[in-house]
């Protein structure tokens, strides 16, 4: 079997889909994208596919290493996202070739389903209690909210109080037994992260996410010493080499590699296995489309330390199209009592609605994240 060609589709709300074709008629789908940089990742995929056309798609480990090690400059958000989407599509082809879900080719499943959480609130958190209650009424057992708006290195306590009021309202609305993830989104610098981590203790969060930017991961050691709340990070880390010092430092409790950013199924399976050796849990990052989520679930099925999965249905970014719109069988991601079953179909276990993909690709998108500024005019972290 040989790879004969490929197509890329820029589709709303902010995604990029990849279709790889073979001479045996088997096709694979992947989702290579960095939110806000879809065109840049598309160019990187085009460059990498010049090597892959004509090759055997089943030699995934070799292809991964050529894409990564065959370049003098390697790693980073763009290149690893391009590799990720190609890798997902190759695994989709391989599963279809052997008529088995990808998880069977990775050693088989250790679970039948996994807990999922739902996003509440948007970039500027408000009315989160009502949204959280609605999620619980739909059966979710965990939610995640953006914690703060923009924060200066040292900021006023009215913003701290606002965060605490929001979290308190959510906790009151859902009760003690619902998990609440609080995403700092890298908007917080170390001095304020220390304040927030300690102040949030009384609400028993499920985790705090990205309390500082990953380039400041050394600060997690001090933050961890101030709180018993589990610390999660990793959505902006792109390889096992990025995660290595984080795990060796011993100050992270949950890693969140993104299967569309961190080298795909091949790499994220290795990253999550590394974390298991350090007794660290995994909650793969996935505010993206159905192909990315399907890839996550295939790895979740095989990873003992995976405990919850992010998913984007109804997330505030999904303007124009949502997670299920691109699938022929929308029931594959049915959520029951806060859990989703591992897809059992061959490959990634989903059937992409190619007709709808092509329709939406004609519209495309130019999604970019907003630029925030502090009151003094300086650029704020978003």
SULRAZI-V266532 format. One record per residue. RES is the residue in three letters. PSI is psi in whole degrees, -180 to 180 (999 if undefined). NEAR is the number of other ideal C-beta (glycine too) atoms within 12 Angstrom. D_LAST is the distance of its C-alpha to the last C-alpha in Angstrom with 1 decimal. Layout:
BEGIN
RES;PSI;NEAR;D_LAST + RES;PSI;NEAR;D_LAST
END
This chain:
BEGIN
UNK;138;24;45.0 + UNK;149;20;43.0 + UNK;127;33;39.7 + UNK;-21;23;40.8 + UNK;-179;20;37.6 + UNK;161;35;34.1 + UNK;150;27;32.0 + UNK;139;35;28.3 + UNK;117;38;26.8 + UNK;112;34;23.6 + UNK;151;41;23.2 + UNK;151;30;21.1 + UNK;-30;32;18.6 + UNK;34;37;16.8 + UNK;165;49;19.3 + UNK;123;50;21.9 + UNK;148;49;25.2 + UNK;133;51;28.0 + UNK;122;35;31.7 + UNK;132;42;34.1 + UNK;153;26;37.8 + UNK;165;29;40.9 + UNK;-5;18;44.6 + UNK;8;17;45.4 + UNK;-2;13;43.4 + UNK;132;28;40.8 + UNK;151;34;37.2 + UNK;147;46;34.0 + UNK;141;47;30.5 + UNK;169;54;27.1 + UNK;82;54;23.5 + UNK;108;56;22.1 + UNK;146;44;18.6 + UNK;125;38;15.1 + UNK;122;37;12.9 + UNK;-7;24;12.6 + UNK;36;28;15.4 + UNK;-42;38;18.3 + UNK;-35;24;20.7 + UNK;-44;24;20.2 + UNK;-39;38;20.8 + UNK;-43;34;23.7 + UNK;-38;22;25.3 + UNK;-39;34;25.1 + UNK;-44;44;26.8 + UNK;-44;23;29.4 + UNK;-44;22;30.2 + UNK;-34;41;30.6 + UNK;-19;34;32.7 + UNK;-30;19;35.3 + UNK;-38;25;36.3 + UNK;-29;38;36.3 + UNK;127;23;38.4 + UNK;-9;17;41.9 + UNK;163;27;41.0 + UNK;118;22;41.7 + UNK;-14;38;38.5 + UNK;-14;25;39.8 + UNK;61;22;39.3 + UNK;-46;38;35.6 + UNK;-41;24;35.6 + UNK;-44;20;37.2 + UNK;-40;34;34.9 + UNK;-46;34;31.8 + UNK;-35;19;33.3 + UNK;-45;21;34.3 + UNK;-36;38;30.8 + UNK;-55;34;29.3 + UNK;-16;19;32.2 + UNK;-5;19;33.7 + UNK;137;20;31.1 + UNK;-41;8;31.4 + UNK;128;11;27.6 + UNK;167;24;25.9 + UNK;-176;26;22.9 + UNK;168;26;19.2 + UNK;-46;30;16.8 + UNK;-53;31;18.9 + UNK;-41;35;22.4 + UNK;-29;43;21.9 + UNK;-38;48;20.4 + UNK;-46;49;23.5 + UNK;-41;49;25.8 + UNK;-49;52;24.3 + UNK;-39;53;25.1 + UNK;-44;53;28.5 + UNK;-44;54;29.2 + UNK;-45;59;28.5 + UNK;-38;51;30.9 + UNK;-40;48;33.6 + UNK;-36;48;33.6 + UNK;-44;47;33.9 + UNK;-45;44;36.9 + UNK;-43;37;38.4 + UNK;-42;37;38.2 + UNK;-36;32;39.9 + UNK;-42;25;42.5 + UNK;4;18;43.5 + UNK;50;17;43.0 + UNK;147;25;40.8 + UNK;152;35;37.3 + UNK;-38;49;35.2 + UNK;-30;38;35.3 + UNK;-31;24;39.0 + UNK;-11;32;38.7 + UNK;11;30;36.5 + UNK;-5;17;39.1 + UNK;168;17;39.1 + UNK;147;28;37.3 + UNK;1;20;37.0 + UNK;160;25;35.8 + UNK;-22;17;36.3 + UNK;171;25;33.1 + UNK;146;41;29.8 + UNK;144;32;27.8 + UNK;156;43;24.7 + UNK;159;47;22.0 + UNK;142;41;20.5 + UNK;143;36;17.1 + UNK;145;40;17.2 + UNK;174;36;15.1 + UNK;-151;22;12.0 + UNK;-32;24;8.5 + UNK;96;23;10.3 + UNK;128;34;13.1 + UNK;151;21;16.5 + UNK;32;19;19.9 + UNK;-28;38;19.0 + UNK;-45;28;22.5 + UNK;-44;20;24.2 + UNK;-39;32;22.0 + UNK;-42;38;22.7 + UNK;-39;23;26.4 + UNK;-40;22;26.6 + UNK;-43;35;25.2 + UNK;-38;28;27.8 + UNK;-27;17;30.4 + UNK;-2;22;29.7 + UNK;-7;21;30.4 + UNK;142;36;27.1 + UNK;3;30;27.5 + UNK;146;37;23.9 + UNK;163;47;20.6 + UNK;141;48;16.9 + UNK;148;47;14.4 + UNK;132;39;10.9 + UNK;-44;45;11.9 + UNK;164;44;10.0 + UNK;-163;33;8.2 + UNK;143;30;6.9 + UNK;136;36;9.6 + UNK;169;23;11.7 + UNK;-46;22;13.7 + UNK;123;17;16.4 + UNK;176;27;15.7 + UNK;158;15;18.1 + UNK;-7;15;19.5 + UNK;-32;13;19.1 + UNK;-36;29;15.5 + UNK;-47;28;17.0 + UNK;-38;17;19.8 + UNK;-43;25;17.7 + UNK;-47;40;16.2 + UNK;-37;27;19.7 + UNK;-41;23;21.2 + UNK;-47;36;19.0 + UNK;-41;41;19.9 + UNK;-41;24;23.4 + UNK;-40;26;23.7 + UNK;-45;43;22.7 + UNK;-42;30;25.1 + UNK;-36;19;27.8 + UNK;-34;27;27.4 + UNK;-13;35;27.6 + UNK;-179;18;29.8 + UNK;-24;15;29.9 + UNK;2;13;30.2 + UNK;131;33;27.1 + UNK;137;37;24.3 + UNK;112;45;20.9 + UNK;137;47;18.0 + UNK;112;48;15.1 + UNK;114;41;11.7 + UNK;-18;45;9.8 + UNK;21;40;7.3 + UNK;11;33;7.4 + UNK;-9;36;5.8 + UNK;136;41;9.5 + UNK;164;29;12.0 + UNK;-46;27;15.6 + UNK;-43;22;17.4 + UNK;-29;32;15.4 + UNK;-38;44;15.1 + UNK;-42;28;18.9 + UNK;-48;30;19.3 + UNK;-41;42;17.4 + UNK;-41;37;19.0 + UNK;-40;23;22.4 + UNK;-27;29;22.0 + UNK;-9;41;21.0 + UNK;-42;19;24.2 + UNK;-17;15;26.4 + UNK;0;35;24.6 + UNK;57;25;25.3 + UNK;154;41;22.0 + UNK;-40;36;22.5 + UNK;162;42;19.7 + UNK;136;47;16.5 + UNK;136;48;14.1 + UNK;58;41;12.1 + UNK;-27;48;12.9 + UNK;163;38;12.0 + UNK;149;25;10.8 + UNK;-25;33;13.8 + UNK;-10;19;15.0 + UNK;29;25;15.7 + UNK;-24;34;17.5 + UNK;-23;19;20.6 + UNK;-18;33;19.1 + UNK;-30;39;19.5 + UNK;-46;22;23.2 + UNK;-41;22;23.1 + UNK;-43;38;20.7 + UNK;-31;29;23.0 + UNK;-14;15;26.0 + UNK;-9;25;24.8 + UNK;155;29;24.3 + UNK;0;18;26.1 + UNK;131;33;23.1 + UNK;138;34;22.6 + UNK;129;43;19.6 + UNK;143;44;17.9 + UNK;169;45;15.9 + UNK;-6;43;16.4 + UNK;-22;38;14.3 + UNK;37;33;13.3 + UNK;141;39;16.9 + UNK;3;35;19.4 + UNK;168;35;23.0 + UNK;-27;31;25.5 + UNK;-30;23;25.5 + UNK;-39;32;21.9 + UNK;-21;37;22.7 + UNK;-53;21;26.0 + UNK;-31;22;25.1 + UNK;-45;39;22.8 + UNK;-39;34;25.7 + UNK;-30;19;28.3 + UNK;-25;22;26.5 + UNK;20;18;27.1 + UNK;26;30;24.0 + UNK;145;42;22.2 + UNK;-26;35;23.7 + UNK;127;41;21.9 + UNK;149;49;20.7 + UNK;59;46;18.5 + UNK;147;53;19.4 + UNK;123;48;18.5 + UNK;-8;53;21.8 + UNK;-3;54;20.4 + UNK;-32;48;18.5 + UNK;52;52;20.8 + UNK;6;49;24.1 + UNK;-159;50;25.1 + UNK;-45;52;27.8 + UNK;-49;41;29.8 + UNK;-41;43;27.2 + UNK;-31;51;25.5 + UNK;-40;40;28.9 + UNK;-41;31;29.6 + UNK;-46;43;26.3 + UNK;-35;44;27.0 + UNK;-38;27;30.6 + UNK;-45;32;29.7 + UNK;-37;38;27.7 + UNK;-35;22;30.7 + UNK;-20;18;32.8 + UNK;11;25;30.7 + UNK;37;16;30.9 + UNK;136;36;27.1 + UNK;167;30;26.1 + UNK;138;45;24.0 + UNK;83;45;21.7 + UNK;137;49;20.7 + UNK;135;44;17.2 + UNK;73;48;17.8 + UNK;35;41;15.7 + UNK;-152;45;17.8 + UNK;-173;54;21.3 + UNK;-29;44;24.8 + UNK;-44;51;25.8 + UNK;-43;51;23.0 + UNK;-42;44;23.8 + UNK;-41;52;27.5 + UNK;-43;56;27.0 + UNK;-46;53;25.2 + UNK;-33;47;28.1 + UNK;-39;48;30.7 + UNK;-41;51;29.3 + UNK;-38;47;28.8 + UNK;-29;37;32.5 + UNK;-4;31;33.5 + UNK;111;40;31.3 + UNK;-31;22;32.8 + UNK;-1;30;29.7 + UNK;127;41;27.5 + UNK;-18;34;27.3 + UNK;153;40;24.7 + UNK;129;47;22.9 + UNK;147;45;19.7 + UNK;158;42;20.4 + UNK;6;39;18.8 + UNK;119;33;21.6 + UNK;5;27;20.4 + UNK;153;34;16.7 + UNK;-18;27;14.8 + UNK;-22;29;13.8 + UNK;73;29;17.6 + UNK;120;15;18.8 + UNK;-48;20;22.1 + UNK;154;33;23.1 + UNK;-180;30;22.6 + UNK;-45;36;23.4 + UNK;-12;27;27.2 + UNK;-25;26;27.9 + UNK;10;41;28.4 + UNK;144;33;31.0 + UNK;-43;18;34.7 + UNK;101;19;35.1 + UNK;-11;19;32.4 + UNK;-9;18;34.0 + UNK;-26;29;33.0 + UNK;29;37;29.8 + UNK;130;21;31.6 + UNK;124;31;30.1 + UNK;118;18;33.0 + UNK;37;16;32.6 + UNK;8;28;29.1 + UNK;156;26;30.2 + UNK;139;38;30.3 + UNK;151;27;33.3 + UNK;127;37;33.0 + UNK;137;39;34.0 + UNK;-4;26;37.6 + UNK;166;28;38.0 + UNK;151;28;38.5 + UNK;-133;39;35.7 + UNK;-12;49;32.3 + UNK;11;40;34.2 + UNK;159;43;32.8 + UNK;112;27;34.4 + UNK;136;39;32.0 + UNK;88;26;33.1 + UNK;-33;22;33.5 + UNK;-43;16;34.9 + UNK;-37;26;31.7 + UNK;-47;35;29.6 + UNK;-37;20;31.7 + UNK;-48;18;31.5 + UNK;-28;28;27.7 + UNK;-25;26;27.5 + UNK;-29;14;29.5 + UNK;-39;18;26.7 + UNK;-163;25;23.9 + UNK;162;29;20.3 + UNK;48;16;17.9 + UNK;134;27;14.7 + UNK;146;16;11.5 + UNK;155;20;7.9 + UNK;159;19;7.3 + UNK;119;14;7.0 + UNK;151;21;6.3 + UNK;148;15;9.1 + UNK;170;22;11.0 + UNK;-26;14;14.5 + UNK;1;11;16.0 + UNK;-10;9;14.4 + UNK;151;13;12.4 + UNK;135;14;9.1 + UNK;155;27;6.3 + UNK;139;31;3.8 + UNK;999;24;0.0
END
